[in-house]
Amino acid sequence: MGQLRNSNVLITGVTGLIGGEIFRRLLTCVSDGCIWPLVRPTAEQTISERLVHRLGRSDDCRDIPVNVSPVAGDVQKPNWNLSRSDLLEISSAVDLIIHNAADTSFASHRDTSRTNI
């Protein structure tokens, strides 16, 4: 993973189990690039709070590194519901997208294909 040192990465699913662990690993590899974790906003927590909470579930990390810029978004919406400024910044700089977002519900009324694409 040493070749990722200068990468600019957009990563989804960072608040989940697998995506969160991939994100943690990515933090150790990308030192000179930027990481944009896409975090779905909730009414209860800011996107930064959700990210810190997820990091804390795996270790004692409570700070977001300086090369990490959490962005609010939703993979089920057009352009992942990124703000215009985030979309312009990310699309002009990103060289790797890691898509980990998934809906793990098996309820018959859920359309998991909207997320699991």
N, C-alpha and C positions, 0 to 999 in steps of 0.2 A: 504493500500500500504506500510505499515511499513516493511513488509517482504522483500521488494526490497532493503533495505538499503545497503546490501553487494553484490547485484547482479552486474554482468558484462553483459551489454546489448548492442546488435547491433540493431539499429533502422533505418528503411528506411522511406522515405517520409517526412522528417523533414522540408523541405522547402515549403510544401503544407499547406493548411488550417488545416485539421484535424490532419495530422501527426505532424505539428508544435505545435499544442496545446497539443497533447499527449507527445511530447518531452519536452515541458515546464513543464508539470506536473511531468514527470519522473525526471527532474532536482531537484525537491523538495523532491523526495523519495530516490534517490540513492546518499548516502553520502560517503560510504566507498568502493563502487565498481567503475567500469569504464563504461562509456557510449561511444559507437562508433556510431555517426550518419553518415550514409552513404549518401554522397552528390554527386550528379552528377556534374562533372566539366562543366563550360562554358568558352567561350573565353573572356567574359566580366568580370567575377569575380572569385576569388579563392574560394575554398570550404569553407574556414573560413569566407570570406566576405559574401558569400551566407547565411551561418548559422547565422551570426550576423544580417544581414539584416532581416531575417525571425524572429528572436527574437525581433528585434526592431519594427516589425509590431504589436506585441501583447503588448509590454510594453517598458519600457525604458532600458531594459537590452542590454548592448553593449559589454559585456565581455563574453568570453567562459570560463566556470568554469574549474578548474584545473583537475577535473576527467573526462572531456569530450575531446575525441580525434577524431576530424572529419576525416573521411577517404573518399577518392575519389573512386567512384564506379558507376555502372550502373546495375540495376536489370535485364536488358534485355540481359546481356552478361554472358558467362560462368563464374562461380565463382564470379558473380556480378562485374567482372572486377577489383577486388581488386588486389593491388600489391602483389607480393609473400610474402613480409615481413608482410604486413597487414593481409593477409590471414592466415599466420602461427600464428601470435600473437592472432588474434581474435578467430580462430578456437580452439586454445588451452585454451582460457580463458572464452569465452562467455558461459553463462548459460541461456540466454533468448534472443530470437529474436522477435522483434515487427515489422511486415511488414505492413507499411502504404502506400507504393508507389502505385500510381494509375494514370491511364491515363483517364481523364474525357472527352476526345474528342468524339463527336458523329458523326464525319465525316466518310462517308462510306469507304473512302480509308485507314482509320487507323485500325490497328489490335491491339485493346486495350487488347486482351488476353495475349499478350507478357508481359505486366506489371501487369495486374490485375489477378494474379494467386494466 
